[in-house]
Amino acid sequence: MIEVAVHSSIDAIAATDWNRLFPHELEDHAYLRAIERAGLAGFRYLYFVVRDGDRLLAAVPAFITDYRLDTTVQGGLRRATESLANIFPRLLRIPMLSLGSPVSERCRAGFAPESTPERHAAWLDAILVHMEAVAAKEKFGMLAVKDAPLNEPAWQQVCPRRGLRALPGLPGATLDIPWPDLDGYFESLGASTRKDLRRKWRAGAALKIDWRTDLDGIADDVQRLYRETLSQAELSFEELTPAYFRNVLHDMPGRAFCVTYSEDGRLLAFNLVLRDSERLLDKFLGMEYAAMDRYNLYHVSWLENIRHCIEHGIGVYESGQGLHAEKRRLGSTLHANALWYRHRNRFVDSVFARFEKLASLDRFDDDAENTKPPARQA
């Protein structure tokens, strides 16, 4: 008999059972468990599952948070909402239950191997119905699906059926790696981009680059660089803790690395990446902004990741969200995501529907000359 359930910890689900539903997923059971134990302020985690007896058929991670309505607002309007929030701290916050994860690339639903698209839609629909019941019981105002890929049809079928509307989300970016060396990559680019990248790669030659599997001796510097990068970010949803970086590296041996960039023993940048035999996923880039232009840290880390992919026969470099124009210039393909949402109060939801364009994330496209990374590169 088909049953839908929700768990408050991923430890309630065996790693082999979970990962069977998410083949080729780098952000797997171990990654979600590392997030759960990282102590990110303002988040709780849930895991919706569909079972037939003891057999796991479908699963989706979820999280609970107080969502700030001006999360995606910038400029003068942001300053106005900040002033309002200082006077009325609860006015702009709505308790929200969202499918997905605050620290993952996309919201993927996992399904039993060899199951049909019709089953996928039915199981996902059952999860959304159960999600509504949980939200009603706990009095969460907002329901959402964070970063649902537009190329996964189950979301397109089920979300409108449950009254959710789609806002354009920040797209992800991937780069196929067919070249035998970096020169091959350079030659695939336009002349001006090729010249620019060669110059930046040479400028970074003085840096010491290490691929590390732990933070021994550098944990404080990593957090310093992360916080400096976070302070520069126009958009940020979560604030990572030292435990997040430590957990990911510890819990994903051979699949998680901290790439460090140093000058005379001083750490100038770090890049947390995940990898398997097929794909390298760029999660977070933290840097010292005083050294960013001197060593072209963003582009040097980009090229180092491509070099690593070539060396290890990894066919895809996934660089995540943000800096869309620059990533297109560097040869990447963009992949659209959507934020599905609705408020459970019909009147409030109708107001949101009128003003939802103000919150649209797709307007945050970056000028090709602006290469300051977001705090969350992924």
Secondary structure, DSSP 8 states (H G I E B T S, - for coil): -EEEEEESSGGGS-HHHHHHHSTT-SS-HHHHHHHHTS--TT-EEEEEEEEETTEEEEEEEEEEEEEETTTT--HHHHHHHHHHHHHSTTTTEEEEEEES-TTSSS---EE-TT--HHHHHHHHHHHHHHHHHHHHHHT--EEEEEEEETT-HHHHHHHHHTT-EEEE---EEEEE---SSHHHHHHTS-HHHHHHHHHHHHHGGGSEEEEES--TTTHHHHHHHHHHHHHH-S--S----HHHHHHHHHHSTTTEEEEEEEETTEEEEEEEEEE-SSEEEEEEEEE-HHHHHHHTHHHHHHHHHHHHHHHHT--EEE--SS-HHHHHHTT-EEE-EEEEEEESSHHHHHHHHHHGGGG-GGG----TT-----S---
